[in-house]
Amino acid sequence: MSVSLYDLSVGSYLQCVASVAKVMDKGRRYADEQGIALDDIVSTRLAPDMLPFRFQILSVVHQSIGAIQDIEAGESAPPSSIEPLDYAALEALVQTTLEELRAVDADQINSFSGKPVVFKMGELQIPFSAENFVLSFSLPNLYFHATTAYDILRQQGVPLSKRDYLGQMRVGI
């Protein structure tokens, strides 16, 4: 069985971003029930030297639909700034990202197979093929930031489970 670039990238991004949307919805509902200020969650960090929840969600977007844009451009870089969005705006951004991912054309993405993608950060340049960019850079980053956002919400008491994190799995033979 072969797996297409679309399946590796967009299929995986959709699963993860959709689960982040549901986790955020549960977080919002829990915060409302418990009287927790959503602005407090947005600025929460797991550790003093880690970036806050807001950055984790922005990174989920950057490592999903942003990665698709990077593959098209043949170049990737870290986000240039952290937008000071509140919880509702982050939720809306995640929903917009889902809509954009659902609109991605599979044939167009598959046409990028083997295409060079260079990650640039200052003087550092790391060359990838599109597939290796997705598998060894974009997906690990996406999962890291989705997990960190999940962990921050759990730290705040939101009753989440592993199933919430996994989202809608692609099942079948």
C-alpha positions in Angstrom: 0.0 0.0 0.0 1.4 3.4 -0.9 0.5 6.6 1.0 0.2 9.8 -0.9 1.6 13.1 0.1 -2.0 14.3 0.6 -2.7 11.5 3.0 0.5 12.1 5.0 0.0 15.8 5.2 -3.6 17.0 4.9 -5.1 13.8 6.2 -3.0 14.0 9.3 -3.5 17.7 9.7 -7.2 17.4 9.5 -7.3 14.8 12.2 -5.1 16.8 14.6 -6.6 20.2 14.0 -10.1 18.9 14.3 -9.2 17.3 17.7 -7.7 20.6 18.8 -10.9 22.3 17.9 -12.9 19.9 20.0 -10.4 20.1 22.9 -10.7 23.9 22.8 -14.5 23.7 22.8 -14.4 21.5 25.9 -11.9 23.9 27.4 -14.2 26.9 26.8 -17.3 25.1 28.2 -15.4 24.0 31.3 -14.0 27.5 31.9 -17.5 28.9 31.6 -18.9 26.3 34.1 -16.0 26.8 36.5 -15.7 30.6 36.2 -12.2 30.4 34.8 -11.2 33.4 32.8 -10.3 32.3 29.2 -7.7 35.1 29.1 -5.9 33.3 31.9 -5.8 30.1 29.9 -4.5 31.9 26.8 -1.5 33.1 28.7 -0.9 29.9 30.7 2.4 28.1 30.3 3.4 24.6 31.3 6.7 25.8 32.5 8.3 29.3 32.9 10.5 28.7 29.9 7.8 27.5 27.6 5.5 29.6 25.4 1.9 30.1 26.4 -1.3 28.4 25.2 -1.8 31.1 22.6 1.5 30.2 20.9 0.7 26.5 21.0 -2.6 27.1 19.0 -0.9 29.5 16.6 1.8 26.8 16.0 -0.9 24.2 15.3 -2.1 26.5 12.5 1.4 27.2 11.3 2.3 23.5 11.2 -0.8 22.5 9.3 -2.2 24.9 6.7 1.0 26.9 7.0 3.0 23.8 6.2 0.9 23.3 3.0 1.7 26.9 2.0 5.4 26.3 2.8 5.4 23.2 0.6 3.8 25.2 -2.2 6.4 28.0 -1.8 9.3 25.6 -1.3 10.4 27.4 1.8 9.5 27.4 5.5 10.4 29.6 8.5 9.2 30.0 12.1 6.3 32.4 12.6 7.5 36.0 12.5 5.3 37.1 15.5 2.9 35.9 18.1 -0.5 37.5 17.6 -2.2 38.6 20.9 -5.4 36.7 20.2 -8.0 35.9 22.8 -9.5 32.4 23.3 -12.5 33.1 21.0 -10.2 34.4 18.2 -8.0 31.3 18.6 -11.0 29.1 18.3 -12.1 31.0 15.1 -8.6 30.6 13.7 -8.7 26.9 14.2 -12.1 26.6 12.6 -10.8 28.7 9.6 -7.8 26.4 9.4 -10.1 23.3 9.2 -12.1 24.9 6.4 -9.0 25.7 4.5 -7.6 22.2 5.0 -10.9 20.7 3.8 -10.6 22.8 0.6 -7.1 21.6 -0.3 -7.0 19.7 -3.6 -5.5 16.3 -3.2 -4.1 16.2 -6.8 -2.4 19.5 -6.3 -0.8 18.4 -3.0 0.3 15.1 -4.6 1.9 17.0 -7.4 4.4 18.4 -4.9 5.8 14.9 -4.2 9.6 15.1 -4.2 9.6 18.9 -4.3 12.4 20.6 -2.3 11.4 22.5 0.8 14.0 24.5 2.7 13.5 25.4 6.3 15.3 28.7 7.1 15.9 30.3 10.4 18.6 33.0 10.4 21.7 31.5 8.8 20.4 27.9 9.3 19.0 26.2 6.2 17.7 22.6 6.3 16.8 21.1 2.9 13.9 18.6 2.8 11.8 16.9 0.2 8.1 17.7 0.6 7.5 14.2 2.1 10.4 14.5 4.6 9.4 18.0 5.5 6.0 16.7 6.5 7.2 13.5 8.2 10.2 14.8 10.1 9.5 18.4 10.7 5.8 19.5 10.3 4.0 16.6 11.9 6.3 16.3 14.9 6.0 20.0 15.5 2.2 19.8 15.0 1.8 17.0 17.5 4.1 18.7 20.0 2.1 21.9 20.0 -1.3 20.1 20.0 -0.1 18.0 22.9 1.1 21.1 24.8 -2.2 22.9 24.3 -4.0 19.8 25.5 -1.7 19.5 28.5 -2.3 23.2 29.5 -6.1 22.6 29.4 -5.7 19.5 31.5 -3.5 21.4 33.9 -6.5 23.9 34.3 -8.8 20.9 35.2 -10.5 20.5 31.8 -11.8 16.8 31.8 -10.1 15.6 28.6 -9.2 12.1 27.6 -6.7 10.5 25.2 -9.7 9.9 22.9 -10.2 13.7 22.8 -6.6 14.1 21.7 -6.7 11.4 19.0 -9.8 12.8 17.3 -11.5 11.0 14.4 -9.1 8.2 13.4 -9.0 7.0 9.8 -10.2 3.5 10.2 -10.9 0.7 7.8 -8.9 -1.6 5.7 
